[in-house]
Amino acid sequence: MNDENAPSEQPESLEPLELPDIEFESPGRFTVHNPAGQSSDSPRAEPAPFVLGVHPDLERFSQPEAARAHALALLQQAQRSLCIYSHDLEPWLYHHSSVQDACTRFLLASPHNQLRILLRDPGRAVKEGHRLLSLSRRLSSNLHIRKLHPDYPNEELAFLLADDRGLLLLPEIGQASGYALYQDPGRNRQRRAQFDQAWDTSTTDADLRSFLL
């Protein structure tokens, strides 16, 4: 009885060990990874409760969620122009479905609305497939992305401009500390001049161009 049972039990115990490794391991990783990213993507996607062009105070922040809340508030309320001056399109700040949705609505609201993005290093965004790069493929007529000229003097900071009054500034690259302004035409104008000067000397990176084509 033992001899008859032994051969029939061994194949049954070996097959289940081999099949999951060969057929199901890789797809299983993708299935688990994608929902995890989506579930962590939505709970913190609420905009800050301030009105562009009305709220007079400087709002400081020191956490990624707070920075994104202010950025989202500015993106959602802009009506004419948006400018993003960035190191690598900060994925912790801008690679978010709510940010992509806000930019999409802004660009589709009027053919005259413009979103311009200046990047110091687009390599990471291209390699990892940033949401705003993907959006620029669909709305290339009024979403433009360029690379800062390597010889042009520029500050090691990042900022977002909304119309002629809103400003979000990150004074240190890689840090989630900074401040947001919703009604400051003076500081907005100062940063807009900086952005426009850098834009006039900017270039189209080969990797960025091939990604957008």
C-alpha positions in Angstrom: 0.0 0.0 0.0 2.8 2.4 0.8 4.5 1.7 -2.6 1.3 2.4 -4.5 0.7 5.7 -2.6 4.2 7.1 -2.9 4.4 7.7 -6.7 0.9 9.3 -6.8 1.6 11.7 -4.0 5.0 13.0 -5.3 3.7 14.5 -8.6 0.8 16.1 -6.9 3.1 17.9 -4.4 5.6 19.0 -7.1 3.2 20.4 -9.7 1.6 23.1 -7.5 5.1 24.2 -6.5 6.3 24.7 -10.1 3.2 26.2 -11.8 2.8 29.3 -9.6 6.5 30.2 -10.0 6.4 29.9 -13.8 2.9 31.2 -14.7 1.6 33.4 -11.9 4.5 35.2 -10.1 5.1 38.1 -12.5 1.5 39.0 -13.2 0.8 38.8 -9.5 3.3 41.5 -8.8 1.6 43.9 -11.3 -1.8 43.1 -9.9 -0.8 43.9 -6.4 1.3 46.9 -7.2 -1.2 48.9 -9.2 -4.1 49.0 -6.7 -1.7 49.9 -4.0 -0.6 52.9 -5.9 -4.1 53.9 -6.6 -5.3 53.5 -3.0 -2.6 55.7 -1.7 -3.2 58.2 -4.5 -6.7 59.4 -3.6 -7.1 59.9 0.2 -4.8 62.9 0.4 -6.0 64.6 -2.8 -8.0 67.5 -1.2 -7.1 71.1 -2.2 -6.3 73.7 0.4 -9.4 75.8 1.4 -8.1 79.1 0.1 -9.3 81.3 -2.8 -7.0 82.4 -5.5 -7.0 86.2 -5.8 -8.7 86.6 -2.4 -6.8 85.0 0.5 -4.1 87.5 1.6 -1.9 85.5 4.0 1.3 83.6 3.4 0.6 79.9 4.1 3.7 77.9 5.1 3.9 74.1 4.9 6.4 71.4 5.8 4.7 68.1 4.7 4.2 66.7 1.2 0.5 66.4 1.7 0.1 70.1 2.6 2.3 71.1 -0.3 0.1 69.1 -2.7 -3.0 70.6 -1.2 -1.8 74.1 -2.0 -0.6 73.1 -5.4 -3.9 71.5 -6.2 -5.8 74.6 -5.0 -3.8 76.8 -7.3 -4.1 74.4 -10.2 -7.8 74.0 -9.8 -8.5 77.8 -9.6 -6.2 79.1 -12.3 -8.1 80.6 -15.3 -5.5 81.8 -17.7 -1.9 80.5 -17.2 0.1 78.0 -15.2 3.9 77.9 -15.0 5.9 75.1 -13.3 9.6 75.7 -12.6 11.0 72.4 -11.4 14.0 70.2 -10.9 12.5 66.9 -12.0 8.8 67.6 -12.0 8.8 66.5 -8.3 6.8 63.2 -8.5 5.8 63.4 -4.8 4.1 66.7 -5.6 2.9 66.5 -9.2 2.7 62.8 -10.1 -0.9 62.4 -8.8 -4.2 61.8 -10.4 -5.8 64.8 -8.8 -3.0 67.1 -10.2 -3.4 65.5 -13.7 -7.2 66.0 -13.5 -6.8 69.6 -12.5 -4.4 70.3 -15.3 -6.7 68.6 -17.8 -9.7 70.6 -16.8 -7.6 73.8 -16.9 -6.3 73.1 -20.4 -9.7 72.0 -21.8 -11.5 75.0 -20.3 -10.2 77.4 -23.0 -7.9 77.1 -26.1 -6.1 80.2 -24.8 -5.1 78.6 -21.5 -1.4 77.7 -21.3 0.6 75.4 -19.1 4.4 75.7 -19.4 6.8 73.5 -17.6 10.6 74.1 -17.2 12.7 71.2 -16.0 16.3 71.1 -14.9 16.5 67.3 -15.3 13.7 65.5 -17.2 15.4 62.1 -17.0 13.5 60.8 -14.1 10.1 62.0 -15.4 10.8 60.4 -18.8 12.1 57.1 -17.3 9.3 56.7 -14.8 6.5 58.0 -17.0 5.2 61.1 -15.2 1.5 61.9 -15.5 2.0 65.4 -16.8 4.3 64.1 -19.5 1.6 61.7 -20.6 -0.9 64.5 -20.5 1.3 66.7 -22.8 1.0 64.0 -25.4 -2.7 64.4 -25.5 -2.8 68.2 -25.2 0.3 69.3 -26.9 -1.1 72.5 -28.3 -1.3 74.3 -25.0 0.9 72.2 -22.7 4.6 72.8 -23.4 7.6 71.2 -21.6 11.2 72.3 -22.0 14.6 71.8 -20.3 16.5 74.6 -18.6 19.6 75.5 -20.5 22.6 74.1 -18.6 24.6 77.3 -19.0 21.8 79.6 -17.9 22.1 80.7 -14.3 19.1 79.5 -12.3 18.3 79.1 -8.6 18.2 75.7 -7.0 14.5 75.9 -6.1 11.1 75.1 -7.6 7.9 77.0 -7.9 4.4 77.1 -9.4 2.7 80.2 -10.7 -1.1 80.4 -11.1 -2.4 83.3 -13.2 -0.9 86.6 -12.1 -1.4 86.3 -8.3 -0.8 82.7 -7.0 2.6 81.3 -6.1 3.8 78.1 -4.5 7.6 78.1 -3.7 9.9 75.3 -2.6 13.2 77.0 -1.6 15.2 73.7 -1.4 15.0 71.0 -4.0 14.0 67.7 -2.6 12.4 69.2 0.5 8.6 69.5 1.1 8.9 72.8 3.0 7.9 76.1 1.5 5.0 78.5 1.3 2.0 79.4 -0.9 0.5 82.8 -1.7 -2.9 83.2 -3.2 -3.0 87.0 -3.6 0.5 88.5 -4.2 0.9 90.0 -7.7 4.3 91.5 -6.8 6.0 88.2 -5.9 4.2 86.4 -8.7 5.4 89.0 -11.2 9.0 88.6 -9.9 9.0 84.9 -10.4 7.2 85.2 -13.8 10.0 87.4 -15.0 12.5 84.7 -13.9 10.5 82.0 -15.5 10.1 83.9 -18.8 13.8 84.6 -19.0 14.7 81.0 -18.4 12.1 79.9 -20.9 13.5 82.1 -23.7 16.9 80.3 -23.4 15.5 76.8 -22.7 16.0 73.8 -25.0 14.1 70.6 -26.0 15.8 67.6 -24.5 16.3 64.6 -26.9 14.9 62.1 -24.4 12.0 64.4 -23.6 11.2 65.0 -27.3 11.3 61.2 -28.1 8.9 60.5 -25.1 6.4 63.2 -26.2 6.4 62.1 -29.9 
